[in-house]
Amino acid sequence: MLRLVGDGVENPANAEALVAAAEMFGAACGFRDERGLLPAVSTVDTEALLASPIVAVDNAPGADSVYRSGPVRAGSSIVVGNERKGIRGDVLRAASRTVTIPMPGRGVNTLNVATAAAVALHYLSGATGRRTVRGTRPESQRPGVLLAGPRDHVEAGSSLRSAAAFGWTTVALDDRDKVWFGTPRPVRAEGRAAARSHRNPLRVVPGGSVSAYTRIVICTADADGPPVHRADLTGPGTLLVVPDGDWEAPPGAEFARVEAPGAAGRYRFVTGIVLAEAARQLGPRPDGSAGRPPRKGLSYRSALDLAGPSAGDVVEAWELLRY
């Protein structure tokens, strides 16, 4: 059995979500320190942790892409770190492997720690048989995304944060349960905080129509279709639909399944895994980087050569008075 370990996690809500992410993949979950996270949180002894096989999920220098990492053996500890500071140095030094989740987005370039854990567990627990990346022009292959009927405003906000981090600039939201548009101020504030909307350039548009797309792929935990890492999630005219519960599929729709025993009801995790796999299939930019090319400002270069001194008339100031 794998074990998910939170190192220095401070937010009780994140701790609870990490427990849920571990349960989703049948993994154990523990925390290196309590810090008042949960009444019955399971703690991990530091000495025992450092002696175990460790896979650190962190954007530390030299970290390998989680997409290329391959499955880890049973008994390994998959460690995620503090929401702001990441994993502490002693764990990073003891790790046999450090992996990172490539983030091609501008603005928001990190996932919620529990969503990051779910994405890492998805790949590290054996999501094999993956489709090859698109390659040369990834942005021309980027599919549309429709979040269909999310039932919780925080789940919706965290899913939108994931979309921005994985490089989407626009996402459609079928808000049938009124969790995002026209909500009371406290609900609105919590949802926007989960989405990191103050740093998030994502445009969220209301909608549920799929008529503008030629191909619809519905991604759920119980879909009757291939696993998402074996399905084609990209291409012009493609729309990825991630429903929260029942959603009426249009004729001709395809299905892809998030393979995890406890994925049902874990909306932000399912969305994060779907978007991560779509971003993996899009591949990096031609220059090898994960992100989009930065917006270029004005650039300048010398277009004139200075002329050297040459023969000519010298005009004195008093001569100008004659004109």
N, C-alpha and C positions, 0 to 999 in steps of 0.2 A: 504493500500500500504506500502511496505517496503521502507526503505530509506538507501542508502549506503553513508557512511560518510568517507571522507579521513581526518585523523588527522595528520597534519604536513607534508603532502606530498610535496616534493620539486621539483620533475621533471615534467615539463609541459607535456611531452609525457605520463607519467604515469597518470597524472590527466585526460588527454583526454581519455586514455584507461579505466580509472575507470568510466567515464561517459558512455562509450560504454558498459562496463560490466553491469552497472545498467540498461541501456536500453534493454539489452538482456533479462532481467527478468522482465521488466515492472516496475522497481523500480525507485524512485527518487534518485538524487545524489547531494550531497553538500560537501563543504569543510569547515573545522573549521577555516582556515585562507587562504588568497589568495596567498601571496608571489609571485605575478606575474605569477601565473600558466596559466590562460587563460583570454582572454579579457572579457568574460561574465560568469565567474565561479559563481556558486551559493554558497553563504557562509551560515554557520550554526551558530546560536547564541549559545555560550557555555552554558549559563544558561539553555536555552531551551533543549539543547542536554542532559545535565546531569539530567534533570528532566524526560526525556523520557525513555522507556524501551530500554536498550542497550545490544547488543550482541557484545562483543569484539572478534575480530579474531587476536589472538596473541599467541605466544608460552610461555606465562607466566607460572610460576609454578602453578600447580593445574588445568590447563586448561583441559577441557574434549575434547575427539576426536570429530571432527565435524561429523564423521560418526555415532556416537551414540547420537548426540544432539537432533535430531528431529526438526520438523518445528517450527518456531517462529510465534507469532501472528502479525496481521497487525498493522502497526503503530510503529513497532520496528525499531531502528537504528542499522544497522550492520556496525561496525566501523573497518577500517583497518588503520594501522599506517605508520609512516615515514619509508622510504626505509632502513634506517640503525638503527634507534633507536626504532622503533615500536610505540606502542600507549602510549601516555603520562599517567602519574600516576593518574591524577584526573579522567580520563575516565575509566581506569581499576578499580579504587575503586568504581565507580558508576555503573559498569556493573552488570546486573543481571545474566549474563552468560558469561563465557570466553571459547572460543573453539579454538582448534588448528588443523591444517591439518598435520597428521603424515607424516614425511619425512624419508623414509628408505634409501635414497641415501647416498653415501660417497661424499666427496668433496662438491659439491653444495647441500645444504640442505634447501634452501628456494626457493619459487616460486617468479616470478615477482608479484608485489603487485596487479596488476589488474587481473592477472590469479588467484591469491589466492582469490580475491574477487569473481570472477566468480564461482570458486569451492565452496566457502562457500555459496554463494547465491543458488547454485544448491541444496545443502543438506538442507539448512535452509528454503528454500521455499517449501519443501515437497517432496523430492525424496524418496518416501516410497516403500514398497514392495521389499526391497533389497534382493539379493541372499546372502546366508550365506557364510562365509569365508571358504577358502580351509582348513586352519588349520595347519597340522603338518609339512609339508615340502613345504613351499611357493615357494622357488626358483625352485623346480622341476616342478611347475605349471605355471611359468612365461611365458606369450606369447611373440612372436616376435612383433615388431612394424615397420610399414612402413608408413612414411609420404609421401603421394602421391601428387606430383605436387604443393607444396606450391608456391604461386605467389608473396610473399613478403619476403625479406631476414630477416627482423626483426621478422616477424611472425614465420618464420622457426626457427630462433635462439631462440626465447622465448619458442617455442614448444620443442626444444631439451633440453633447460634448465629444463623444466618440467619433461622430460623423465629421466634425470639424478637424479633429486630430488626425483622422485618416485621409484628409484632403478634400472633402466635399465642401462646396461653397453654398449650395442650396439643397434643402431637404423639404419634402412635402409631408404634412402632418394631417392625418384624418382624425380630427379631434372630436369624435362623437361623444366622449365622456367629459368634455369640457375641462381638461386638465392644463391647457396651455393658453388658449385664447379666451379673453373675457373672464378670467378667473378672479376671485377675491384677492386683494393685495397680499395677504400672508402667503397664500398658495402660489401666487405669481412670483413673490420674492424667493421662495424656496426652490421653485423650478428653475428660475434663472440662475440662482446660485449653483445648482447642480450642473447647469449647462455652461458655467463660467461665461455667461453672456457678456460680461464687461471686457473680456479678452477675446471674444469669439466672433469672427467675421462671418459666421454662418447666417444665411438668409432662410428663415422658416416660413413656408407659405402654406396656407390652409388648402386642403384639397383631398380628394379621394378618387378623382377620375384617372383612369389608366388609358384612355382612348388615344393619347398622343404617342403611345409606345407600341412597338411592333412585337415585343417579347416581354412577358411578365414572368418573373421567378419569385415564387412565394417561399420564404425561408422560415421554418418553424422547428420546434423540437420534436414534433410528432408527424412531420410531413412524410407522405408516401413517395419518397424519391431518394436519389443518391445523397450521400453526405456532402456538405457544402464544399469540402476540400476536393471533391471529385466532380462537382458540378461546374458548369461554365457560368460565372457570375458577372461577366463583363461583356462589352460590345456595344456599338451604337444602337440606339433604339431599345436598350434593355432597361427594365425597371425592376429593382429589388424591393419586394414588399415584405416587411417584418410585422406581422399582426400580433396583437396581444389578445389572444383568445380567438374566437370564431371570426372569420372574415370570408365573405362570399367571393370565391375565386371566379374570375371571368373565364369564358370558354377559351380553351387552348393554353391556359396557364401551365407553367412548369413548376415543379416543387423541388426543394432542396432541404436536407435535414441537418440540424445541429446535433451531432452525436455526443450525448452525455446523459447518463442515467437520470440525473435530477434536473434537467434543463427546463422542464415545464414550469411556467410561472416565474422564471428568472429573466424578465424582459431585457434589462440593460445588458446582461451577460450574453444572451442570445444575439442581440443587436451588435454588440461589440465583436463577437466572433464572426458574424456574417460580414461586417464591414472590414475586419482585419483580413479575412480571406479574399474579399474582393480587391482590397489594396495590394495584397500579395500577388494576385493574378495580374493586376495592372503592371506591376514591376516597377523598378526604379526608372528614373529619367535616363536618357542616353549617356549622360556624363557619369552615371553610376550612383548618383545621390538619390535619396528617398523623396526629397521634397520637390516642390515646384521651383522653377527658377525665380530668384528674387526680382521684384519689380525694379527695373533700371531707371535711375534718375537721369538727368541731363549729363552728358559727357562732353568734354571739350578737348580740342587738340589745336595745335598751332597751324594756322592756314596761311599765315603771312611771314615772309622772311624780312628781317630788318635790313633796310638798305644802308650800305656803307656811305661814308661821306663822298660827295662828288662835287665837281665844279658847278658853279651856278652863281646867280646874283644874290648878294646879301642886301636885304632891304632894311634900312634903319627906321626906327620908330618915327623920327621927325618927317620922313618922306611920306608916311601914311597920312599925315595931316593935309597933304595937298589934294587928297581925294575926297 
